[in-house]
């Protein structure tokens, strides 16, 4: 596990090599508790929750603007996405889902 972390640190941030490395080590990291594996899991959780929010609103027939869709898909805060999901269950409009504003980008 030390080699995984050292390699990730050595590759730097936001490069193609980092993307490839993350995909390689994400294959089965369920038993790791390193910062890198937790970050990968968190990204999956937020992406999944954002998808859930959009799907729920779509199934309920609540229209979203492109800006609202982008707001949901770019949000990186799981608590905010969970709050939006909970509101989407009963909301009658997108405005009700985003009532308090929340993070504009996540």
C-alpha positions in Angstrom: 0.0 0.0 0.0 2.9 2.3 0.7 4.0 2.0 -2.9 0.5 3.0 -4.2 0.6 6.1 -2.1 4.2 7.0 -3.0 3.5 6.5 -6.7 0.3 8.7 -6.5 2.3 11.4 -4.7 5.1 11.2 -7.3 2.8 11.5 -10.2 1.5 14.9 -9.0 -2.0 16.2 -9.5 -4.4 16.4 -12.4 -2.3 14.7 -15.0 -3.3 11.9 -17.4 -0.8 9.7 -15.6 -2.7 10.3 -12.3 -6.0 9.4 -14.0 -4.6 6.1 -15.4 -2.9 5.3 -12.0 -6.2 5.9 -10.1 -8.1 3.6 -12.5 -5.5 0.9 -12.0 -5.5 1.0 -8.2 -9.3 1.4 -8.0 -9.9 -2.0 -9.4 -10.3 -3.6 -6.0 -9.5 -1.2 -3.2 -12.3 -2.3 -0.9 -9.9 -3.4 1.8 -7.7 -0.4 1.8 -8.2 2.6 4.1 -5.6 4.9 2.6 -6.4 8.5 1.7 -6.2 7.7 -2.0 -8.7 4.8 -1.8 -11.0 6.8 0.4 -10.9 9.7 -2.1 -11.8 7.3 -5.0 -14.7 5.9 -3.0 -16.0 9.4 -2.1 -15.9 10.3 -5.8 -18.0 7.3 -6.6 -20.4 8.1 -3.9 -20.9 11.7 -5.1 -21.2 10.6 -8.7 -23.8 8.0 -7.7 -25.8 10.3 -5.6 -25.8 13.0 -8.3 -27.1 10.4 -10.7 -29.8 9.4 -8.2 -30.9 13.0 -7.9 -31.2 13.5 -11.6 -32.9 10.2 -12.2 -35.5 10.8 -9.4 -36.4 14.2 -10.7 -36.6 12.9 -14.2 -38.9 10.0 -13.1 -41.1 12.4 -11.2 -41.4 14.6 -14.3 -39.7 17.7 -12.7 -37.9 19.6 -15.4 -34.3 20.8 -14.8 -32.5 23.6 -16.7 -29.1 22.8 -18.1 -27.6 25.0 -15.4 -29.4 22.9 -12.7 -28.2 19.7 -14.2 -24.6 21.0 -14.3 -25.1 22.1 -10.7 -26.0 18.6 -9.6 -23.3 16.8 -11.7 -20.5 19.2 -10.6 -21.4 19.1 -6.9 -18.7 17.3 -4.9 -20.4 17.6 -1.5 -22.1 14.3 -0.5 -24.2 16.0 2.2 -25.5 18.6 -0.2 -26.4 15.9 -2.8 -28.1 13.8 -0.1 -30.1 16.9 1.0 -31.1 17.5 -2.7 -32.0 13.8 -3.1 -34.3 13.9 0.0 -36.0 17.0 -1.2 -36.4 15.6 -4.7 -38.6 12.9 -3.2 -41.4 15.3 -2.5 -40.5 18.5 -4.4 -42.9 19.9 -6.9 -40.2 22.0 -8.7 -36.5 22.2 -9.1 -36.6 25.4 -7.0 -37.8 23.4 -4.0 -34.9 21.0 -4.4 -32.3 23.9 -4.3 -34.2 25.9 -1.8 -31.3 27.1 0.4 -28.9 27.6 -2.5 -26.3 25.1 -1.3 -23.0 25.0 -3.1 -23.3 26.4 -6.6 -20.5 24.1 -7.8 -20.3 21.5 -5.1 
